[in-house]
């Protein structure tokens, strides 16, 4: 049974603040339409992938706990990637100094952004794939040899031909199952396994699915995202908007949605000029363009995070580092008149304590600071119970980190 807006808003004091009833109904209707449009293709793909690749490649359940002592950096294909490209390079070089189990960060990118990262000398641990079409082969199959160690985490909905070629190249592949009743039935019938162990709930786009993957399987409790703008530079010219849509300046020629053609505006955040590392940076807003589909992805993330904020077990920290993006920028009123009122706008940070809008370099610095503090405390409290982390500058927050699994909560 579908949840009504009233039922949804009753789940959390914050739910109604992040999404209006009109937007909620539009988002739900869009999800239904996508399922109707792609349902048959998804079913064909999932059957073939299960019959030809699943047994030899395996599923994401192999990754359970992989990131329990690490932060995850999710890299999308939005324009803000370039702002943080050099920081990502530094993180990659830092990781490279250590064996895998001692590395502080997991780097995961979307399939569209994979070629760009390799071009820039950044080799991610994982590449995340949701798209069911064959066009993703252009992004995945021409990767240079240095990208061969990146593991592809793919939806069972994805194009079998592309995945089979990926495996033929000697590259690793792990599957996840997007959650819907029909897919569960097919999965159980073919594999005889419990689908619950492989499921990631549907989340609209790759970055949202990646966030779920991080929490559900990696057990990485700190997530930083860059290139997750869900917007692009404002322009009245459709061709200019098209060029600004992705960090690499490319859009697929056969992209039927052509999201850049219809103009829609929102406020994106921009960090103010400061030359010191601050816990709460100066943040300004600027007008940017987006699309209805990108806006849905934004709403999905915000509404789920706000709803879970009051769960006693929800200790997840989200660092939004996609400068100029619209994720986490909220409006009190959604009418045109209020749009131009600066007092109408606020950030997720103002209502969710576990959400931080921060430069990537500052989020990385803060995480490493707490990680070093934890290592010091664990070295001097061997065999102790919970370690209380209160590094300088955190205001004595008293962050409790059980040393038995080494999770770091910043």
Secondary structure, DSSP 8 states (H G I E B T S, - for coil): ----HHHHHTT-TTHHHH--HHHHHHHHHHHHHHHHHHHHHHHHHHHHHHHHTHHHH-BGGGGTTTTTTSEEEEE-SSTTHHHHHHHHHHHHHHHHTS-GGG-SEEEEEETTTHHHHHHTT---SEEEE---SGGGHHHHTT--GGGTT-EEEEETTS-HHHHHHHHHTT--EEEEEE--HHHHHHHHHHH-S-GGGTEE---SSHHHHHHHHIIIII---EEEEES--S-B---S-HHHHHHHSSTTS---TT-SS-TTTS-EEEEEEEE---SS--SS--EEEEEEEE-HHHHHHHHHHHHHHHHHTT-TT---EEEE--TT--TTEEES--SHHHHT-GGGEEEGGGT-TTEEE--HHHHHHHHHHHHHHHHHHHHHSTT-SSEEE--TTTTS--EEE-TTTT----
